[in-house]
Amino acid sequence: MATVITMPRLSDTMTEGTVAAWLKKVGDKIKEGDILAEIETDKATMEFESFNAGTLLHIGIQEGESAPVDSLLAIIGNEGEDISALLSGGASAPTEEPKAEVKEESKATATSEFKMPEGIKVVTMPRLSDTMTTGTVATWLKKVGDAVKEGDILAEIETDKATMEFESFNAGTLLYIGVEEGGSAPVDTILAVLGPAGTDVSGVVANFTAGGSTEEVKNEEVKSDTPSTVMSSGVETSQNTNTGGRIFASPLAKKIAEEKGINLSQVKGSGENGRIVKSDVENFTPSSTSTPAQAVAEASQAVAAVKPFVPAGEVFQEEVKNSQMRKTIARRLVESKFTAPHYYLTIELDMDNAIASRGMINSLPDIKVSFNDMVIKACAMALKKHPQVNSQWREDAMVLNHHVNIGVAVAVEDGLVVPVLKFTDQMSLSQIGANVKDMAIRAKAKKIQPAEMEGSTFTISNLGMFGIQSFTSIINQPNSAILSVGAIIEKPVVKNGQIVVGNTMTVTLACDHRTIDGATGAQFLQTLKAFMENPVTMLA
């Protein structure tokens, strides 16, 4: 009986999805666990696997097209089966219900008849953030047959917010891998099986995939030996050679290859069954030698890649489709801009004393602070004196935060993230410097934890290192304010009635008028100015 597959909800904020690529075509045989398509959500591009077996009879959304969640994505059934009734009925076709009932019966049978062997631990796809529904295995750090100790890192897993290391809470031998590198799976899907070496876990895997209870499998022990091909067949992934067939690589690997201009057909995959993963692309070195045939082919590709000359005066445009992530960023910024009534206060700071103080501090062994660190420290101290700037708006009340958690905007490859320094007011300048540097490095490497980007009460955005003298920012809600920091400029200034060369820096405070009145914002900036122009007061 044919089954209707609908556009899945692959993240908590996803309302529509875009089919980036179909890995199967109409008429192909589908096994349970085969990857059907790569779907672009508002947060990432994820592989979508089939939970049904049969023949792909219909594709409802073509590559590059977008559709709302629950739209008709595909139909899988028996070869030659009449699906006209399903097409006319859409995704709400009644044929899904009998299948669901059959699945429940098989689940009950599987869980009631299966007896868990001893010594086995089933590891499931963890929920690594509060909004995570699906995870992607970026890298396996262990392979089948490896001994695993409690606390060892098993894999790097991409969530909807970051790439995180996942450690084992059990010891034993890695007997089975359920999600290959680059593969995606829902939370609580079987990820791996640990236990005594040589144990057969085929029964455990069969029971789990047939619908066995996660709790039963987790709390008892099982056997396993060889890894399953749940995520892709050997026939598909064996095409990862330069033979003209489809190249199988993780979405992250494809993205990095495109940015670096690397031809994936030249990259050897180290993932399961030859799949190309992130590390393969990052470590790829083009061959210095090539056969005459390869040289001709590469030259042909180079010629084909050259854009034709565009005569002067001719209109030439390029359309870049918005990703779901970019759409989400746009939507949230619009919500902030038009929900919170923004206004802006700008002040110029005399930075001569700050420059001298920083020079003295950095002359000490093993201590390095930046001007941005000094701004963060000054803001933290000023917020303690002006808690209304450290507030949040609610319809029924205004929340005054007496703890100070400052978010520091960091530009990353895919946009902007805001790691948070918890209890910033309790940190010294050197502690702020070390923490900001550490979080910025991990944010750019996609290693920062989701919890480290939550709970800010105030935000700082600094574009001074790019030579920007002044700018305004959009408030990072639910904060009530964000400070925009410009570059230090050397220019003529008046001191003691004399024109001298001085160093100044412009900062602009964007305020939510619902919580911060103009006078309150101005008083905060005056306090900030006093700290920055007399840095010794921040050391008291």
N, C-alpha and C positions, 0 to 999 in steps of 0.2 A: 504494500500500500504506500502510495506516495506521501512524502512529508514536506510541508512548507517550511522553509528556513527564512527567518526574518532578520532585518538589520539589528544586530545585537547592541545592547547598551554596555559599552566597554569601559566607561568611567562614570562616576557619579554625576558629572555635569554634562554628559554627552546628550544632545538632543537630536543630532543627525550625524551620519557617517558618510565618508567618501571612499569608494572602492579604488584603492591605489593600484591594485593589480589582481587579476584572477590567476590562480595557479592551476586551475582546472578549467576545461572547456566542456560545452554541452556534448554528451555522449561518452565522457570519461567515466571509468569505474571509480567509485569512491569507497574507501574503507573508513571505518570509524577511527577518528584521530588524524586523518589526512588534513593538511592545510588547504582550505578552499580558496581563501583570498587574503590579501593584505588590506586592512581597513584603517583609514586615517580618522582618528577621533579628534576631539578638541585639545588633547594633551600629547598624543603620540601616534605613531603608525604601528599597528599590532597585527599579528597573524591570527586568523580566525579559523579554528579547526572544526571539522564536521563531527557531530555526535551521532551520525547515522551512516549506514552503509547502503550502497545501491548504485544507480546510474544518475549522473547529473542530467536532468531532463530539461531544465529551464534556468536561464539567468535573467533576473529581473532588473538588476542595476548594472550598467556597463562600466568599464574602467573609466575613471575620471569623473563619474557622476556622483552626486550627493543625494541622500534621501533621509527622511526622518527615521528615528528608531522605530522598529516594528514594521517597517515597510517590507514588501515582498523582495527578498534578496535572491532566493534560488528555490528550486524544487528538486528533491531527490526521490527516486522510486525505482520500479522495475523497468528494464529496457523495453521500450515500445508501449509503455502504459499511457492511457489516455488521461491527460491532465487538464483538459479544457474546463472542467467544472472548477478546478482549483484556481485557474487563471481568472475565471469570471468572478470567483468568490473572494479572491485576494488572500491576504495573510490570515483571515479569520476562517479559513476553510475547515469544515467539521472533521476532515480526515485526520487531523492531528490528535483529537481526543482519544479515539480507540488506541492509537499507538502509545499515548501516554499511559493508558490503563494497562496495556501489555507490559510496558516498562516497569510499572509499579509491581505487577505480579512477579516479574522476573527478579526484581530487586528483593522482594520478600523471600522468594525461594533461595536466592543466592545467600542472603544474610542468615537465613535460618539453617541451611544445610552446611555452611562453611564452618570449619573449626580451625582456629588460628594455631599454627605451630608455635613452638617456643623459640625465644632468642631473637626475635625480629622486631624492628621498629619501622613503621611506615612514616615517612616525612612528607607532609603535604605543602602545597604552595602557601607560604605564610602571608598574613595580612600585615604588611609593613608600614601602612599608613591608615589613618581613619577613613580615607575615601577610596582605598584600593579595592578593586574588584577583580582585577586581572594582573598577573605578573609575567614578565618576559625574562628568560634566563639569558643574561648577557654573556656570561662565561662560567664554565664549570672549572673549579680549581682542584677537583678530585675526579678520578675516573673509576669505572667499574673494576673492582679488585683491590683498590687502595684501602689501606687501613686508616680509619678515621678515629680521632680522639675527641672527647668532649671538648668543645670550644674551638675546634678546627673550622676554618672557613670552607664551606662546601661550594658555594657559588656566589656570583654577583647577580643580583636580581633587579631589573628595571621596574619601578612602580610608576604610578601616575605622577609622581613628584620628583623622584631621584633614582639613581642607581646605588644600591646598597649591598654591603657584604652580608651574607646570611650564614650564620655559624650553626654547627651541629650541637644539639643538646644531648646527644647520645654517642656512645662509642661502639665500634664494630667495623665490619668490612662493608664497603659500598657494593651492594649486590645488584642494584637496579637503578637506572635513570629513566624517569618517566617523561621529562620534558627536555629536549635537546637544546643546545646552544642556539639562540635566535628564536626559539619556539616560545609561544605564549600560552597561558592556561589560566582558568579562573582560580580564585582563592579556594583552597581545600582540595584542589586536584592533586593526585598522587605525583610527587616530585621525585622521590627517591626511596629506596628501601635499604636499611642497615641491618646487619646481623652477623652470625658466625660464618666464616669463610666456607664456601662450597654449598651453602644452603639453597635449596630450590624454592623460589618464591613465585613461580608461575601461577600457583593456585591463589596466592594472595592478590596478585595483580589482577587476575581474572575476576575475583570476587569484588575487588575495589571498583574496577571499571564497569562491572555489572550492576553497581548500585549499592555495594556494601556500605555499612555505616562507617563514617570516618572515626567516630569515637571507638567503635569496636576494634578497628584495625590499629588505631594509635595505641590503645592500652594493652594490646596483646602482642604476641611475637610470631613471626612468620619466616618463610624460606624463599630464597631467590638465587638465580645464577646469571642468566644472560640478559642484557638490556633489550627492551622491547622497541619496536619501530612504531611507537604510538603516534609520533608527530609527523613522520614522513617516511616514504618507502625508499628502499635502496635504489630502485630504478630511477626515481625522480632526482635524488641528490647526486647520483653518479654522473649527472650531466654538468657537474661543476668543472668541466674542462673546456678548452677552447675548441669546441667541435661545432659551434653554431647553435647548440641547443640552449634551453633556458638556463640561466645561471642562478643558482640558489644561494642566497645570502640573507643575513638578518637585515631588517630595516635600518638598524644603526650602521651596519657595515656599508650598506648602499649609500647612505647619506654622507658618510665620511669619504667614501670613494669619489662621489660626485663633487664634493668640495675640493678634494685634492687632485681631481682630474685623473684618477687611476682607472684603467680599464680592468674591470673585474674578471674578464676572461683570462687575464694574465696572472691572477692571484690564486694561489693554492689554498684551499680551505682546510682548516684544522678541526672544524666542528665535526659532529657525528655525521658519518656518511659523506664527508667532504664538503659540508656546508661552510661558507665563508662567514666568519664572525669578525667582530670589531678589531681584535688584536691582529688578525691576518692582514687587514688593510693598513693598520697603523705601522706594522713592521715590514710592509712590502717595500722591496727595493727593485726598481726596474732592471731587467737584464741588460748588461752592457753589450751583449752579442746577440745576433739574431740571424736566422737563415735568410737566404735571398727572398724566398717566398714570403716570410714574415715581414721583411723590410718593405717589399712591394705593397703588402696589405696595409702596413702601418702608414706608408706614404699616401696610399689611396684614402685612408681614413682621415689623414691630416688635411688633404686637399678638399675632401668633402666637408670638413668641419669649418673651412674658411668661409666667412659670410661674404656675400657679394657686395661690391662697392655701392654705396648709397649716394647718388648724385646730390649736390647741394640743393636745398630747397625742397627735397622730397620728404614727406612725412614718414617717419619710421618709428613704430611702436612695438613694444614687447609686453605681452600680458603674462604676469606671474600669478598663478592661482593662489588665493589665500588658504593657508593651512587652517585646520580646525583650532590649533593652538593660537594662531594669530587672531582668529575671529574671537576667541574667548578673551584674549588680552584686550582687544578693542572694545568688547562689550563691557568688561569690568571697568575700564578707564572711563567710558562714557557714563556708566552708572555713577561712578565717583564724582565726575565733573558736574553732572547735572542733578545729582541728589544732594551733594554737600555744596552749599553756597560758598565758593572760594573767594577769598580776597588776599592780597599780597602786601607784605611789608618788607622793605629793603633798607639795609644799613651797611655802611662802609666801616671796616675795621682797620685800625693801624696795626700792622703786623711786624713792626721793627723789633719790639720786645720779644714777640713769639719766635722770630727768626733767631735772635740771640740765645734765648732759652733753649730752643731745640738744639742748637749747636753745642751748648754746654752738656745737655743731657746725652746726646749721641756720642760725646767724647768719652763717656764712661764705658768700661768694658762690657760687652755682651748686651748692650741696651741700644735699641734703635726705635725711635718713634717718628711718626710722620705728622705733618700739619693736620691731616684728617683725624689722626688719633687725638690731637689736642682739641679739635672741634668737638669730637664725640664726648670727651671728658667735660668740656665746658658746657655742652648741652645737658649732660646728665646732672651736673651740679645746678644749672639754671632751672631745670625741670623740678628739682626738689623744692625750689623756692617758689615756683609757679605751677602748682599741680593742675590748674585749669587747662594749661597747654598740653598736659599729659593725660587728657581725658578722652572719653568716648560718648557719642550721642546715642541715646535711646529715646523712643517716643514717650516713655513714661518717666524717664529720669536721665540725669547726666552723671556718668560714672567718673569719679576722680581717682586716678591710679596713683597711689603713693609709693609704688615700686616703679623703677625705671628700667624698661627693656627697650633698647634702641635698635631699630632695624637699619642695616647698612646696605644700600642698594649696590648690587654687583652685576656688571654686564657679563653675560655668558653668551655662548654661541647661539642659543635658541631664543634669546630675549633678555629678561631681567629677573633676577631672584633677589630676595631680601633676607639674608641670614640675620639672626637676632642675637644681640649681646644681652644675656639675662642679667639683671641687677647691675647694670652698667655703673651706677653711682658708687658701687662698692669696689670697683676696680681701680687700680693704679694706672698711670699712663702706659707703663711698660706692659701691663697685663692686657690693656685694651689693644695695644699694638700687636702683641703676639696672637691674640684671639682673632682679630680682624684678618691678619695675614693668613692664619690657618684656615679660617672659614672661606676666605676668598679663593684660596688654592683648591680646596675641596669642592667648592661650588662650581668652579670652572671645569673640574674633572668629573662632575656629576656624582660626587661621593658624599655630599652633604645630606644629613638625615632630615626627614620632613619635620620632626619635632624642633629642629634648630631654625626653622623658618616660620615658626608660629609664636604668637603672644606678644608682638611688638606693641609698644605704647606711643612711640614716636619714631620718625624715619629721617634719615639723612641721605641726600643724594649729592655726590661730589663729581663735577665735571671739570674741575680746575686743572687736572692733569692733561686735559685735552685743549687747554688754552681758552676755554670759555670763561668770559669775564663775569657774566651774570645770566641767570635764567630762572624760570619758574617751573615748578613740578606739580603734578596732580597728586592729591592726598592719597596715601595708602590706607584705605579704610580697613578696620574701624578706627584708625588713628584720627585725631583732630587736626594734626599739623604735620608738615614735612619741611625740612630746611634744605634749600638749594645752595651749594657752596661753589663759588667761582674761583678763578685763578688769582694768585698773588701777582700784583702788577707794580712795577717800579715806575714812579712818576713824580712830578713836582708836587709838593704839598706845603702847606703853611704851618710852621711850628714856631711858637713864641714870636709871632709877627714877622718871621723870616721865611722866604721860599727856599726849601731844601728838597733834596731827593729823598723820597720815602717809599715804603712798601705798603700797599693796601690790598684788602680782599673784600669783595662784595658778597654778602649772604642775603638770601630772600626767604622769608617765612611765608608759606602758604597756609592759611588758617580756614577752618570751618566756622563760619559766622554763627552757627547754631550754638557752639560751645565757647568760642573765644571771641570776645569783643576786641575792638581795635586797640583800646588802651591796654588790655591784658597782654595782647601780642607784642605791643611796643615795649612794655615793661620787661617782658621775657628777653627781648633782643638787647635791651640796655644792660641787663644782668649778664647775658652772653658776651657782650662787648667788653664789660669790665673784666671778666675772667680771661678772655683772649688777649687783651691789651696789657694785662698784668698776670702772666702765667704763674708767677710764684704763689698767687692766691689759690691755685688749683692743687698745690702740693701741701697745703696746710691740713 
